[in-house]
Amino acid sequence: MTHPSGYGFDTLQVHAGARPDPATGARQTPIYQTTAYVFRDADHAAALFNLQEFGYIYSRLTNPTVAVLQERIATLEGGQGAVCCSSGHAAQILALFPLMAPGRNLVASNRLYGGTVTQFSHTIRRFGWQAEFVDFDDPDAVRGAIDEDTRAIFCESIANPGGAVSDLDALARVAEEAGLPLIVDNTTATPWLCRPIEHGATLVVHSTTKYLTGNGTVTGGAVVDSGTFDWSASHRFPSLSEPEPAYHGLKFHETFGPLAFTLHGIAVGLRDLGMTMNPQAAHYTLLGIETLSLRMQKHVENTRRIAQWLERDPRVKAVTWAGLPSSPWHAVAERICPRGAGALFTVSLEGGYDACVRMVEALEIFSHVANLGDTRSLVIHPASTTHRQLTPEQQEAAGAAPDTLRLSIGIEDAEDLIGDLDQALTKADGKTATG
Ligand SMILES: *Cc1c(COP(=O)(O)O)cnc(C)c1O
């Protein structure tokens, strides 16, 4: 996992993209709290607007603080470029936007973040796009779902909520055979646990809201491009390969090569969809990323201890963490994310739906919130919250059955978290026993 610069991950997570401020020497990246940037003269302005010269025009498109974060995330993921935006959901739309058109579809995993299932099942239909959900453990099912209107294949590296790990190498082979980009949501793994581009992914999307920021302060998203996909190999991606009318017939792929997707994301995506990240959010996320590897080590170490403890407890029916040898995804996890299978998993209780609700209420250190990837430990009952909009079949397939809780393990002391889980299980279970 070394970078072409020769620097390792821990060095890059602190330094990539940043340099002392040229105006003041400020060592920490300043928050460039400005909407617009003064042009040197009329020719400079014209060159910027024509994309003949790179520079800052207006903060809906680019901002120096956000640019540092874009370069840092692209570097950590091993991509050519990245575009940051206002949320993880915005990143998904921004990633699909250049690929899709009315009548086109994507093939998506049936194990995804609940909000993504809703976005893909309902909202994108308003654009005339459609998602076909299949079991991504079965490459033949993915292959079989692809038709002539398919423009992307979409999965999560470590899938929400159950922590199932996608076999990215196998999925990348299916995508390559079909001439399609593989998009991987790497939110729950982060580039410290998994680097999807090394397994053949074309694009990586993030909700930077989660581990990259790390402390539950700001929402944000990112789209990273590997720069390796040949958008001109077929006529299926005209936004990237054909003349762009809004830029006097410029062809993005021909003109910008491996930066085509990134520059299209800024020059067309952010310009016209406006789902921009603000510089304050970029600053918080830059601070968070500096300690990403340190936090992820602790997240994973705590998760290993807690998952092993829960699995042995008779009040617990099942624990899904892919780091456990009992998980059907254990072998895939060792290959795709060898440093650990993340810090997110589900636990199902013998006491069913009612015990889950009581457990959520009895936990003291764990916060009951619709978030994950915080330094704090978090819990949610997906069937009554994040996955509420799904049908019972979709809930089951997504690993969010009514007897299931999702835990996002934080970086507190593992003994304290185990103690909290123990007392809450007693309360949840005790009431079950007495009726
Ligand atoms: C949270 C999350 C999203 C959505 O991100 P937001 O920043 O909340 O819009 C997408 N995918 C995964 C895996 C997530 O955890």
The ligand as an SDF file (V2000), in Angstrom:
LIG
                    3D

 15 15  0  0  0  0  0  0  0  0999 V2000
  -23.9870    7.1200    5.5510 C   0  0  0  0  0  0  0  0  0  0  0  0
  -23.7570    6.3390    4.3380 C   0  0  0  0  0  0  0  0  0  0  0  0
  -24.1290    6.8320    3.0860 C   0  0  0  0  0  0  0  0  0  0  0  0
  -24.8160    8.1570    2.9170 C   0  0  0  0  0  0  0  0  0  0  0  0
  -23.9750    9.1930    3.3260 O   0  0  0  0  0  0  0  0  0  0  0  0
  -24.5130   10.5970    3.8870 P   0  0  0  0  0  0  0  0  0  0  0  0
  -23.2570   11.3490    4.1500 O   0  0  0  0  0  0  0  0  0  0  0  0
  -25.3270   10.3190    5.1000 O   0  0  0  0  0  0  0  0  0  0  0  0
  -25.3300   11.1830    2.7790 O   0  0  0  0  0  0  0  0  0  0  0  0
  -23.8640    6.0530    1.9810 C   0  0  0  0  0  0  0  0  0  0  0  0
  -23.2790    4.8510    2.0960 N   0  0  0  0  0  0  0  0  0  0  0  0
  -22.9100    4.3500    3.2870 C   0  0  0  0  0  0  0  0  0  0  0  0
  -22.2600    3.0130    3.3440 C   0  0  0  0  0  0  0  0  0  0  0  0
  -23.1350    5.0710    4.4420 C   0  0  0  0  0  0  0  0  0  0  0  0
  -22.7660    4.5700    5.6170 O   0  0  0  0  0  0  0  0  0  0  0  0
  1  2  1  0
  2  3  1  0
  2 14  2  0
  3  4  1  0
  3 10  2  0
  4  5  1  0
  5  6  1  0
  6  7  2  0
  6  8  1  0
  6  9  1  0
 10 11  1  0
 11 12  2  0
 12 13  1  0
 12 14  1  0
 14 15  1  0
M  END
$$$$
